[in-house]
């Protein structure tokens, strides 16, 4: 295990710790077992390493990659047992979904070593309720989304501000300290700010690889699909990128990529879980019930602009940003009279010339405008909604 310890300390020495993600303070780190899931590239690994640093528990901790060559000759359970016998307390497992039989062994670790605390990360496709062993009662699962506009400002430009609630944003209280003109920063965010690696010189290539590996490796691996299915997922993603946002016509789309309608619904579900697309649904008959899908979007503006390049429709980018940012803390549904609805409030998203016509039949409505720096009355700048987490 010496190699595992050496690798952990090498990682810790190179882990940035000036900035932590929005999810960090909301995680109950004292839990005996917990999981952090999310799309590729949003910072799950860094979150675990930062906690080892911030908790000052490195001497009692072990961080491992589940796909390490070490596990070609050792099991997770044997590793946990040896670690426990050596006085270890905190076991961190990164990308647990890459270890065959992960849920069964995590359950065995939980039941066999009551003093051991296990924290793991996994793909957002991973479902701890449907593995070989049900971990839902043992391991709370936290979902990590990509950077908000607020987090991007802190991480990329060292500009800090506290998150604002929806009510504060609508009351025009959202502001960025010492920034008089937020729009240039906002444009940068839309192009490359959602992912922590957005400042890399080869960001566009790296994001393309994230998309490809998610569709051709992660989803097929989890859903026991073959390589040909992975290629169909990639074709579907390319098709969605040319149509989004769109009201799904399952028969038409299924014909274009040559799959059955039933399989297509599964494909959309997995792509949504994996952070590739987002589906806007109608509100249902109760607060916990959602109706049918009204529109399909790409998940975030970076993916949209990566696949669409300069041809990305400006209106689509705006709607994608609003939906992506607001669904972290709120239930966002389709509006029967406009673009979006959040808890009875209607939102119409557009450019600076957007008028309030579609809000005439709304009980409470707001015009969300791009290309403006400040709001007034029921007009709110689009960038302000990126400060809510």
Buried (B, 14 or more C-beta within 10 A) or exposed (E): BEEBBEBBEEBBEEBEEEBBBBBBEEBEEEBBBBBBBBBBBBBBBBBBBBBBBEEEEBEBBBBBBBBBEBBEEBEBBEBBBBBBEEEBBBBBBBBBBBBEBBBBBBBBBBEEBEEBBBBBBBBBBBBBEEBEBEBEEBBBBBBBBBBBBBBBBBBBBEBEBEBBBBEBBBEBEBBBEEBEEBBEBBBBBBBBBBBBBBEEEEBBEBBBEBBBBBBBBBBBBBBEBEEEBBBBBBBBBEBBBEBBBBEBEBEEBBEEBEBEEEBBBBBBBBBBBBBBBBBBBBBEEEEEEBEEBBBBBBBBBBBBBBBBEEEBEEBBBBBBBBBBBBBBBBBBBBBEEBBBBBEEBBBBBBEEEBEBEBBEEBEEBBBBBBBBEEBEEBBBBBBBBBBBB
